[in-house]
Amino acid sequence: MFVAGLASCGRQDRPPSPREFKIQQSWQFQPGTEVAGHPIRGGLGDISIDINGGKIYAPMTGEVQPHNGDCVIFTSAELPAYLLRLCGVDHPKLGAVNQGEAIATSHILSFAVLRKQPDGTWALVEPANPLLERVLTPSRS
């Protein structure tokens, strides 16, 4: 057991690669781009919510992946045709998460839901209120 512990000390974990995907709609201003040196936090299709440094929660069991800049992508086997894009996040917890687990904090959260299209692109869609509430509220177990 001690030898196994030593072997793991030498292992260097690489940060996960950013999640890439093609959005069906194309707009000039997207999260991660800049205008006059200022970062764009949201774009057409994003909902901006002032949560004043509060926590963001996993709405269901799933995975948090890096995206670009201060954005992460949340995916879940429960909603395989959807991606949740969360921008403006601080200190994200990447990897597997359980429903209701804190996955990041944010001052102003830009939230978008994307649905996979038959051609393989992703389209921005309006989120359901219960889904957004689960992102902003810890689970009541």
Backbone as JSON Lines, residues from 0, in Angstrom:
{"i":0,"aa":"M","n":[0.82,-1.19,0.0],"ca":[0.0,0.0,0.0],"c":[0.86,1.24,0.0]}
{"i":1,"aa":"F","n":[1.95,1.24,0.77],"ca":[2.86,2.37,0.82],"c":[3.51,2.6,-0.53]}
{"i":2,"aa":"V","n":[3.88,1.52,-1.23],"ca":[4.51,1.62,-2.55],"c":[3.53,2.25,-3.54]}
{"i":3,"aa":"A","n":[2.27,1.83,-3.49],"ca":[1.27,2.4,-4.39],"c":[1.11,3.89,-4.13]}
{"i":4,"aa":"G","n":[1.17,4.29,-2.89],"ca":[1.07,5.71,-2.56],"c":[2.23,6.5,-3.12]}
{"i":5,"aa":"L","n":[3.45,5.93,-3.07],"ca":[4.61,6.61,-3.63],"c":[4.53,6.73,-5.14]}
{"i":6,"aa":"A","n":[4.03,5.7,-5.78],"ca":[3.92,5.71,-7.24],"c":[2.98,6.81,-7.7]}
{"i":7,"aa":"S","n":[1.91,7.05,-6.96],"ca":[0.96,8.07,-7.38],"c":[1.49,9.47,-7.15]}
{"i":8,"aa":"C","n":[2.48,9.65,-6.26],"ca":[3.04,10.97,-6.01],"c":[3.77,11.5,-7.24]}
{"i":9,"aa":"G","n":[4.36,10.62,-8.04],"ca":[5.11,11.04,-9.2],"c":[4.24,11.32,-10.42]}
{"i":10,"aa":"R","n":[2.99,10.95,-10.36],"ca":[2.09,11.11,-11.51],"c":[1.66,12.57,-11.63]}
{"i":11,"aa":"Q","n":[1.76,13.11,-12.8],"ca":[1.36,14.49,-13.04],"c":[0.01,14.49,-13.75]}
{"i":12,"aa":"D","n":[-1.02,14.97,-13.08],"ca":[-2.33,15.06,-13.71],"c":[-2.35,16.27,-14.63]}
{"i":13,"aa":"R","n":[-2.76,16.04,-15.87],"ca":[-2.89,17.13,-16.82],"c":[-4.28,17.73,-16.68]}
{"i":14,"aa":"P","n":[-4.37,19.06,-16.81],"ca":[-5.72,19.64,-16.77],"c":[-6.5,19.17,-17.99]}
{"i":15,"aa":"P","n":[-7.81,18.98,-17.83],"ca":[-8.61,18.53,-18.97],"c":[-8.59,19.55,-20.1]}
{"i":16,"aa":"S","n":[-8.67,19.08,-21.32],"ca":[-8.72,19.96,-22.48],"c":[-10.07,20.68,-22.51]}
{"i":17,"aa":"P","n":[-10.08,21.92,-23.0],"ca":[-11.36,22.63,-23.1],"c":[-12.34,21.91,-24.02]}
{"i":18,"aa":"R","n":[-13.6,21.91,-23.65],"ca":[-14.66,21.3,-24.45],"c":[-14.94,22.21,-25.64]}
{"i":19,"aa":"E","n":[-14.85,21.67,-26.82],"ca":[-15.11,22.42,-28.04],"c":[-16.4,21.91,-28.67]}
{"i":20,"aa":"F","n":[-17.17,22.81,-29.25],"ca":[-18.37,22.44,-29.98],"c":[-18.74,23.59,-30.91]}
{"i":21,"aa":"K","n":[-19.49,23.29,-31.95],"ca":[-19.9,24.31,-32.92],"c":[-21.35,24.7,-32.65]}
{"i":22,"aa":"I","n":[-21.54,26.0,-32.45],"ca":[-22.89,26.51,-32.23],"c":[-23.53,26.8,-33.58]}
{"i":23,"aa":"Q","n":[-24.77,26.35,-33.73],"ca":[-25.48,26.5,-35.0],"c":[-25.62,27.97,-35.38]}
{"i":24,"aa":"Q","n":[-26.02,28.81,-34.42],"ca":[-26.15,30.23,-34.67],"c":[-24.77,30.88,-34.52]}
{"i":25,"aa":"S","n":[-24.48,31.87,-35.33],"ca":[-23.18,32.53,-35.26],"c":[-23.37,34.01,-34.99]}
{"i":26,"aa":"W","n":[-22.82,34.47,-33.87],"ca":[-22.86,35.88,-33.52],"c":[-21.45,36.37,-33.3]}
{"i":27,"aa":"Q","n":[-21.23,37.64,-33.56],"ca":[-19.9,38.22,-33.41],"c":[-19.41,38.14,-31.98]}
{"i":28,"aa":"F","n":[-20.26,38.45,-31.01],"ca":[-19.84,38.51,-29.62],"c":[-20.23,37.22,-28.9]}
{"i":29,"aa":"Q","n":[-19.23,36.48,-28.46],"ca":[-19.42,35.22,-27.75],"c":[-18.63,35.28,-26.45]}
{"i":30,"aa":"P","n":[-19.05,34.54,-25.43],"ca":[-18.23,34.47,-24.22],"c":[-16.81,34.02,-24.56]}
{"i":31,"aa":"G","n":[-15.85,34.72,-23.98],"ca":[-14.45,34.39,-24.23],"c":[-13.79,35.34,-25.22]}
{"i":32,"aa":"T","n":[-14.59,36.09,-26.01],"ca":[-14.0,37.09,-26.9],"c":[-13.86,38.41,-26.14]}
{"i":33,"aa":"E","n":[-13.17,39.36,-26.75],"ca":[-12.95,40.66,-26.09],"c":[-13.36,41.8,-27.01]}
{"i":34,"aa":"V","n":[-13.73,42.92,-26.39],"ca":[-13.99,44.17,-27.08],"c":[-13.22,45.25,-26.34]}
{"i":35,"aa":"A","n":[-12.32,45.93,-27.04],"ca":[-11.5,46.99,-26.45],"c":[-10.81,46.52,-25.16]}
{"i":36,"aa":"G","n":[-10.36,45.27,-25.17],"ca":[-9.65,44.73,-24.01],"c":[-10.53,44.25,-22.88]}
{"i":37,"aa":"H","n":[-11.84,44.3,-23.05],"ca":[-12.78,43.86,-22.02],"c":[-13.4,42.52,-22.42]}
{"i":38,"aa":"P","n":[-13.41,41.55,-21.52],"ca":[-13.95,40.23,-21.87],"c":[-15.47,40.24,-21.99]}
{"i":39,"aa":"I","n":[-15.95,39.54,-23.0],"ca":[-17.39,39.33,-23.16],"c":[-17.78,38.2,-22.22]}
{"i":40,"aa":"R","n":[-18.77,38.41,-21.38],"ca":[-19.21,37.41,-20.4],"c":[-20.4,36.6,-20.9]}
{"i":41,"aa":"G","n":[-21.18,37.16,-21.79],"ca":[-22.35,36.47,-22.29],"c":[-22.65,36.95,-23.7]}
{"i":42,"aa":"G","n":[-23.55,36.3,-24.37],"ca":[-23.93,36.69,-25.71],"c":[-25.41,36.47,-25.91]}
{"i":43,"aa":"L","n":[-25.85,36.64,-27.14],"ca":[-27.25,36.4,-27.45],"c":[-27.57,34.95,-27.1]}
{"i":44,"aa":"G","n":[-28.59,34.74,-26.3],"ca":[-28.95,33.4,-25.87],"c":[-28.54,33.09,-24.44]}
{"i":45,"aa":"D","n":[-27.68,33.93,-23.84],"ca":[-27.27,33.74,-22.45],"c":[-28.2,34.51,-21.52]}
{"i":46,"aa":"I","n":[-28.37,33.99,-20.33],"ca":[-29.11,34.67,-19.27],"c":[-28.07,35.1,-18.25]}
{"i":47,"aa":"S","n":[-28.03,36.38,-17.91],"ca":[-27.09,36.88,-16.9],"c":[-27.81,37.03,-15.57]}
{"i":48,"aa":"I","n":[-27.2,36.46,-14.53],"ca":[-27.81,36.46,-13.2],"c":[-26.79,36.97,-12.2]}
{"i":49,"aa":"D","n":[-27.15,38.0,-11.44],"ca":[-26.28,38.53,-10.4],"c":[-26.44,37.65,-9.17]}
{"i":50,"aa":"I","n":[-25.44,36.81,-8.89],"ca":[-25.53,35.95,-7.71],"c":[-24.53,36.36,-6.64]}
{"i":51,"aa":"N","n":[-23.85,37.5,-6.87],"ca":[-23.08,38.17,-5.82],"c":[-22.08,37.27,-5.09]}
{"i":52,"aa":"G","n":[-21.31,36.5,-5.84],"ca":[-20.3,35.63,-5.23],"c":[-20.84,34.32,-4.69]}
{"i":53,"aa":"G","n":[-22.1,34.03,-4.99],"ca":[-22.73,32.81,-4.49],"c":[-22.29,31.57,-5.24]}
{"i":54,"aa":"K","n":[-22.73,30.43,-4.74],"ca":[-22.37,29.14,-5.32],"c":[-23.3,28.77,-6.47]}
{"i":55,"aa":"I","n":[-22.75,27.97,-7.37],"ca":[-23.49,27.37,-8.48],"c":[-23.46,25.87,-8.22]}
{"i":56,"aa":"Y","n":[-24.59,25.2,-8.46],"ca":[-24.73,23.78,-8.11],"c":[-24.98,22.92,-9.34]}
{"i":57,"aa":"A","n":[-24.56,21.67,-9.25],"ca":[-24.86,20.7,-10.31],"c":[-26.36,20.4,-10.26]}
{"i":58,"aa":"P","n":[-27.08,20.63,-11.36],"ca":[-28.52,20.4,-11.34],"c":[-28.9,18.92,-11.31]}
{"i":59,"aa":"M","n":[-27.94,18.06,-11.64],"ca":[-28.11,16.61,-11.64],"c":[-26.71,16.02,-11.64]}
{"i":60,"aa":"T","n":[-26.59,14.73,-11.48],"ca":[-25.28,14.08,-11.55],"c":[-24.73,14.26,-12.96]}
{"i":61,"aa":"G","n":[-23.46,14.64,-13.06],"ca":[-22.88,14.88,-14.37],"c":[-21.4,15.16,-14.32]}
{"i":62,"aa":"E","n":[-20.94,15.94,-15.3],"ca":[-19.52,16.26,-15.41],"c":[-19.34,17.73,-15.76]}
{"i":63,"aa":"V","n":[-18.35,18.36,-15.13],"ca":[-18.0,19.75,-15.42],"c":[-16.69,19.72,-16.21]}
{"i":64,"aa":"Q","n":[-16.7,20.39,-17.37],"ca":[-15.53,20.44,-18.24],"c":[-15.15,21.89,-18.49]}
{"i":65,"aa":"P","n":[-13.85,22.18,-18.66],"ca":[-13.48,23.55,-19.01],"c":[-13.98,23.87,-20.42]}
{"i":66,"aa":"H","n":[-14.24,25.15,-20.67],"ca":[-14.64,25.56,-22.02],"c":[-13.65,26.6,-22.52]}
{"i":67,"aa":"N","n":[-13.91,27.88,-22.27],"ca":[-12.92,28.9,-22.61],"c":[-13.03,30.04,-21.61]}
{"i":68,"aa":"G","n":[-11.91,30.67,-21.34],"ca":[-11.91,31.76,-20.38],"c":[-12.46,31.31,-19.05]}
{"i":69,"aa":"D","n":[-13.46,32.02,-18.57],"ca":[-14.07,31.68,-17.28],"c":[-15.37,30.91,-17.46]}
{"i":70,"aa":"C","n":[-15.43,30.1,-18.52],"ca":[-16.63,29.3,-18.82],"c":[-16.35,27.82,-18.59]}
{"i":71,"aa":"V","n":[-17.39,27.11,-18.16],"ca":[-17.35,25.66,-18.07],"c":[-18.59,25.1,-18.76]}
{"i":72,"aa":"I","n":[-18.52,23.83,-19.1],"ca":[-19.64,23.11,-19.68],"c":[-20.06,22.02,-18.7]}
{"i":73,"aa":"F","n":[-21.37,21.93,-18.45],"ca":[-21.91,20.86,-17.62],"c":[-22.66,19.91,-18.54]}
{"i":74,"aa":"T","n":[-22.37,18.61,-18.42],"ca":[-23.08,17.58,-19.18],"c":[-23.58,16.52,-18.22]}
{"i":75,"aa":"S","n":[-24.64,15.82,-18.64],"ca":[-25.2,14.76,-17.81],"c":[-25.82,13.69,-18.69]}
{"i":76,"aa":"A","n":[-25.69,12.44,-18.27],"ca":[-26.34,11.33,-18.97],"c":[-27.86,11.46,-18.88]}
{"i":77,"aa":"E","n":[-28.35,12.21,-17.89],"ca":[-29.8,12.42,-17.75],"c":[-30.36,13.31,-18.85]}
{"i":78,"aa":"L","n":[-29.51,14.17,-19.43],"ca":[-29.91,15.06,-20.52],"c":[-28.86,14.97,-21.63]}
{"i":79,"aa":"P","n":[-28.76,13.83,-22.31],"ca":[-27.65,13.62,-23.25],"c":[-27.63,14.56,-24.45]}
{"i":80,"aa":"A","n":[-28.74,15.14,-24.82],"ca":[-28.79,16.02,-25.99],"c":[-28.58,17.48,-25.62]}
{"i":81,"aa":"Y","n":[-28.19,17.76,-24.37],"ca":[-28.05,19.14,-23.91],"c":[-26.69,19.4,-23.29]}
{"i":82,"aa":"L","n":[-26.21,20.63,-23.45],"ca":[-25.04,21.15,-22.74],"c":[-25.48,22.38,-21.98]}
{"i":83,"aa":"L","n":[-24.95,22.57,-20.79],"ca":[-25.16,23.81,-20.05],"c":[-23.85,24.56,-20.07]}
{"i":84,"aa":"R","n":[-23.86,25.79,-20.56],"ca":[-22.66,26.63,-20.57],"c":[-22.8,27.65,-19.45]}
{"i":85,"aa":"L","n":[-21.83,27.64,-18.55],"ca":[-21.83,28.56,-17.41],"c":[-20.58,29.43,-17.51]}
{"i":86,"aa":"C","n":[-20.76,30.73,-17.67],"ca":[-19.63,31.65,-17.79],"c":[-19.64,32.64,-16.62]}
{"i":87,"aa":"G","n":[-18.47,33.19,-16.36],"ca":[-18.32,34.09,-15.22],"c":[-18.08,33.32,-13.94]}
{"i":88,"aa":"V","n":[-17.58,32.08,-14.07],"ca":[-17.4,31.23,-12.89],"c":[-15.99,31.36,-12.32]}
{"i":89,"aa":"D","n":[-15.9,31.23,-11.01],"ca":[-14.64,31.23,-10.29],"c":[-14.46,29.88,-9.61]}
{"i":90,"aa":"H","n":[-13.24,29.42,-9.55],"ca":[-12.87,28.2,-8.83],"c":[-13.76,27.0,-9.19]}
{"i":91,"aa":"P","n":[-13.88,26.67,-10.49],"ca":[-14.74,25.54,-10.86],"c":[-14.18,24.21,-10.38]}
{"i":92,"aa":"K","n":[-15.09,23.31,-10.02],"ca":[-14.73,21.93,-9.68],"c":[-14.93,21.11,-10.95]}
{"i":93,"aa":"L","n":[-13.83,20.73,-11.58],"ca":[-13.9,19.99,-12.84],"c":[-14.0,18.5,-12.58]}
{"i":94,"aa":"G","n":[-14.64,17.8,-13.51],"ca":[-14.78,16.36,-13.39],"c":[-16.17,15.96,-12.97]}
{"i":95,"aa":"A","n":[-16.29,14.73,-12.48],"ca":[-17.58,14.17,-12.08],"c":[-18.12,14.88,-10.84]}
{"i":96,"aa":"V","n":[-19.41,15.17,-10.86],"ca":[-20.08,15.83,-9.73],"c":[-21.43,15.17,-9.49]}
{"i":97,"aa":"N","n":[-21.91,15.28,-8.27],"ca":[-23.22,14.76,-7.9],"c":[-24.25,15.88,-7.9]}
{"i":98,"aa":"Q","n":[-25.5,15.52,-8.07],"ca":[-26.58,16.5,-8.03],"c":[-26.51,17.29,-6.73]}
{"i":99,"aa":"G","n":[-26.62,18.61,-6.84],"ca":[-26.63,19.48,-5.68],"c":[-25.26,19.86,-5.17]}
{"i":100,"aa":"E","n":[-24.21,19.29,-5.74],"ca":[-22.84,19.61,-5.32],"c":[-22.44,20.98,-5.87]}
{"i":101,"aa":"A","n":[-21.78,21.8,-5.05],"ca":[-21.29,23.1,-5.51],"c":[-20.22,22.86,-6.57]}
{"i":102,"aa":"I","n":[-20.37,23.51,-7.72],"ca":[-19.4,23.32,-8.8],"c":[-18.57,24.57,-9.07]}
{"i":103,"aa":"A","n":[-18.96,25.72,-8.54],"ca":[-18.21,26.96,-8.74],"c":[-18.88,28.06,-7.93]}
{"i":104,"aa":"T","n":[-18.26,29.23,-7.96],"ca":[-18.89,30.45,-7.46],"c":[-18.92,31.44,-8.62]}
{"i":105,"aa":"S","n":[-19.71,32.49,-8.46],"ca":[-19.79,33.51,-9.51],"c":[-20.33,34.8,-8.92]}
{"i":106,"aa":"H","n":[-19.95,35.9,-9.53],"ca":[-20.58,37.17,-9.18],"c":[-21.73,37.43,-10.15]}
{"i":107,"aa":"I","n":[-21.43,37.38,-11.44],"ca":[-22.48,37.47,-12.46],"c":[-22.35,36.24,-13.34]}
{"i":108,"aa":"L","n":[-23.33,35.37,-13.24],"ca":[-23.34,34.12,-13.99],"c":[-24.04,34.34,-15.33]}
{"i":109,"aa":"S","n":[-23.4,33.94,-16.41],"ca":[-24.03,33.9,-17.72],"c":[-24.32,32.43,-18.01]}
{"i":110,"aa":"F","n":[-25.58,32.12,-18.2],"ca":[-26.06,30.75,-18.3],"c":[-26.7,30.53,-19.66]}
{"i":111,"aa":"A","n":[-26.33,29.46,-20.34],"ca":[-26.94,29.13,-21.62],"c":[-27.17,27.62,-21.7]}
{"i":112,"aa":"V","n":[-28.24,27.24,-22.38],"ca":[-28.55,25.84,-22.64],"c":[-28.43,25.63,-24.14]}
{"i":113,"aa":"L","n":[-27.73,24.57,-24.52],"ca":[-27.56,24.23,-25.93],"c":[-28.1,22.83,-26.18]}
{"i":114,"aa":"R","n":[-28.81,22.68,-27.3],"ca":[-29.38,21.38,-27.66],"c":[-28.71,20.89,-28.93]}
{"i":115,"aa":"K","n":[-28.33,19.61,-28.93],"ca":[-27.67,19.02,-30.1],"c":[-28.66,18.89,-31.25]}
{"i":116,"aa":"Q","n":[-28.21,19.31,-32.43],"ca":[-29.02,19.27,-33.63],"c":[-28.65,18.05,-34.48]}
{"i":117,"aa":"P","n":[-29.53,17.63,-35.39],"ca":[-29.24,16.46,-36.22],"c":[-27.94,16.57,-37.02]}
{"i":118,"aa":"D","n":[-27.53,17.81,-37.36],"ca":[-26.3,17.98,-38.14],"c":[-25.04,18.01,-37.27]}
{"i":119,"aa":"G","n":[-25.2,17.8,-35.95],"ca":[-24.05,17.76,-35.05],"c":[-23.7,19.09,-34.41]}
{"i":120,"aa":"T","n":[-24.34,20.18,-34.85],"ca":[-24.1,21.47,-34.22],"c":[-24.97,21.6,-32.98]}
{"i":121,"aa":"W","n":[-24.77,22.67,-32.24],"ca":[-25.53,22.91,-31.01],"c":[-26.29,24.22,-31.16]}
{"i":122,"aa":"A","n":[-27.57,24.23,-30.81],"ca":[-28.41,25.42,-30.9],"c":[-28.74,25.92,-29.49]}
{"i":123,"aa":"L","n":[-28.68,27.22,-29.32],"ca":[-29.08,27.82,-28.04],"c":[-30.59,27.72,-27.9]}
{"i":124,"aa":"V","n":[-31.04,27.29,-26.74],"ca":[-32.47,27.16,-26.46],"c":[-32.76,27.8,-25.11]}
{"i":125,"aa":"E","n":[-34.01,28.17,-24.92],"ca":[-34.4,28.78,-23.64],"c":[-34.42,27.71,-22.55]}
{"i":126,"aa":"P","n":[-33.8,28.01,-21.4],"ca":[-33.8,27.02,-20.31],"c":[-35.14,26.98,-19.6]}
{"i":127,"aa":"A","n":[-35.47,25.83,-19.08],"ca":[-36.66,25.68,-18.25],"c":[-36.36,26.27,-16.87]}
{"i":128,"aa":"N","n":[-37.33,26.96,-16.3],"ca":[-37.15,27.58,-14.99],"c":[-36.7,26.58,-13.92]}
{"i":129,"aa":"P","n":[-37.29,25.37,-13.84],"ca":[-36.84,24.42,-12.81],"c":[-35.36,24.05,-12.95]}
{"i":130,"aa":"L","n":[-34.85,23.96,-14.18],"ca":[-33.43,23.65,-14.38],"c":[-32.56,24.77,-13.84]}
{"i":131,"aa":"L","n":[-32.9,26.0,-14.18],"ca":[-32.14,27.15,-13.7],"c":[-32.19,27.25,-12.18]}
{"i":132,"aa":"E","n":[-33.34,26.98,-11.59],"ca":[-33.46,26.99,-10.13],"c":[-32.54,25.95,-9.49]}
{"i":133,"aa":"R","n":[-32.4,24.78,-10.12],"ca":[-31.52,23.73,-9.57],"c":[-30.05,24.14,-9.65]}
{"i":134,"aa":"V","n":[-29.68,24.94,-10.64],"ca":[-28.3,25.44,-10.75],"c":[-28.01,26.45,-9.63]}
{"i":135,"aa":"L","n":[-29.03,27.16,-9.19],"ca":[-28.84,28.23,-8.2],"c":[-29.16,27.82,-6.77]}
{"i":136,"aa":"T","n":[-29.7,26.61,-6.58],"ca":[-30.15,26.18,-5.25],"c":[-29.57,24.81,-4.92]}
{"i":137,"aa":"P","n":[-28.99,24.65,-3.72],"ca":[-28.5,23.31,-3.36],"c":[-29.66,22.33,-3.21]}
{"i":138,"aa":"S","n":[-29.38,21.07,-3.47],"ca":[-30.41,20.02,-3.33],"c":[-30.87,19.93,-1.89]}
{"i":139,"aa":"R","n":[-32.13,19.63,-1.74],"ca":[-32.68,19.37,-0.4],"c":[-32.83,17.88,-0.25]}
{"i":140,"aa":"S","n":[-31.81,17.27,0.33],"ca":[-31.84,15.81,0.48],"c":[-32.5,15.4,1.77]}
